[in-house]
Amino acid sequence: MASTRKLPRNEWKDYFDRFSRTYLKDEQSGAATVEVMSPTLGDQFEVSSVRLLGLDYDPKGSTFEVLLENVDHLVFDPTEIWIYEGEPGFVSTIEVVQADGTKQIIYVRTSGPVAPRPGTASPGAGAAARR
């Protein structure tokens, strides 16, 4: 059963190391889309559907890292990490919260499209949202 939960800070490193070893090994690498929601800059997509190589938390540097093909996305000094597990152990969405209210949302998929690119909502989505 799918669930959303706040990941305790003392579990961050081990949780993402285990996830990377289990789900992002060899040719099984997934893809990720990174969305940044900033109170000052608004909502922006940093990367979309890029090959995901790993997820890591460095407690010494207080840095959460999304390792992607040809680019890494770093989040400095996260205060909270929320995860959505679609199946036991597989995290499909990660929300990293910073002290200033900025949220970095990482959508993870093992195959297929990751998240819609900005401005490419599916047909009929607007009608459903207006109801």
C-alpha positions in Angstrom: 0.0 0.0 0.0 1.3 3.5 -0.9 2.3 5.8 1.9 3.8 9.2 2.6 6.0 9.7 5.6 8.6 12.0 7.0 11.9 10.3 7.0 13.8 10.8 10.3 17.1 12.6 9.9 19.1 9.7 11.4 17.8 7.4 8.6 18.6 9.7 5.6 22.0 8.3 4.7 21.2 4.6 5.1 17.8 4.9 3.4 19.1 6.5 0.2 22.2 4.3 0.1 19.9 1.2 0.3 17.5 2.6 -2.3 20.3 3.3 -4.7 21.9 -0.1 -4.3 18.5 -1.9 -4.7 16.8 0.1 -7.4 19.5 1.9 -9.4 21.9 -0.8 -10.2 23.4 -1.7 -13.6 20.9 -1.2 -16.4 18.0 -0.8 -14.0 18.7 2.9 -13.5 15.5 5.0 -13.5 14.8 8.5 -14.5 14.1 11.6 -12.4 12.5 15.0 -12.8 13.5 17.7 -10.3 11.0 20.5 -9.5 12.0 23.4 -7.3 9.3 25.3 -5.5 10.7 28.5 -4.1 8.8 31.2 -2.1 10.8 33.9 -3.9 11.4 32.4 -7.3 8.3 30.3 -7.9 7.9 26.9 -9.3 10.6 25.7 -11.8 11.7 22.4 -13.3 15.5 22.0 -12.9 15.7 18.8 -15.0 13.2 16.5 -16.6 13.4 12.8 -17.3 17.1 12.5 -16.8 18.8 9.2 -16.0 19.0 8.7 -12.3 22.3 7.2 -11.1 21.8 7.5 -7.3 20.5 9.4 -4.3 22.8 10.3 -1.4 22.9 12.3 1.9 26.2 13.5 3.3 25.7 14.2 7.0 29.1 16.0 7.3 28.3 18.5 4.7 24.5 18.4 5.3 23.9 17.9 1.6 21.3 15.8 -0.2 22.5 14.8 -3.7 20.6 13.6 -6.7 23.2 12.0 -9.0 22.0 12.3 -12.6 23.6 11.6 -15.9 25.8 14.6 -16.8 24.6 16.7 -13.9 24.1 16.5 -10.1 21.4 18.3 -8.2 22.5 19.4 -4.6 20.3 20.5 -1.8 22.2 22.2 1.0 21.1 22.0 4.7 17.7 20.2 4.3 15.5 20.4 7.3 13.0 17.7 6.4 12.7 14.9 3.8 9.3 13.4 3.0 9.0 10.3 0.9 6.2 8.6 -1.0 6.6 4.9 -1.4 4.4 3.4 -4.1 5.6 -0.1 -3.3 7.5 -1.3 -0.3 11.0 0.2 -0.5 10.5 2.0 -3.8 10.3 5.7 -3.3 8.6 7.4 -6.2 8.6 10.9 -4.9 10.9 12.7 -2.5 10.3 16.2 -1.1 13.3 17.9 0.4 12.4 21.0 2.5 14.8 23.8 3.3 14.6 26.3 6.2 13.5 29.2 3.8 10.5 27.2 2.7 12.0 26.0 -0.6 10.9 22.5 -1.6 12.8 20.3 -4.0 10.6 17.6 -5.4 12.2 14.6 -7.1 9.9 12.4 -9.1 11.5 8.9 -9.6 10.4 6.4 -12.2 12.0 3.1 -13.3 10.6 3.4 -16.8 8.2 5.5 -18.9 7.6 9.2 -18.6 8.6 10.8 -15.3 6.5 13.9 -14.9 4.9 16.3 -17.5 7.2 19.0 -18.8 6.0 22.5 -17.9 3.2 23.6 -20.3 2.5 20.0 -21.6 -0.5 19.0 -19.4 -2.4 16.0 -20.7 -5.6 16.7 -22.8 -8.6 17.3 -20.6 -6.5 18.0 -17.4 -7.5 21.6 -17.3 -11.2 20.7 -17.5 -10.9 18.3 -14.6 -9.0 20.9 -12.5 -11.7 23.5 -13.1 -14.5 21.4 -11.7 
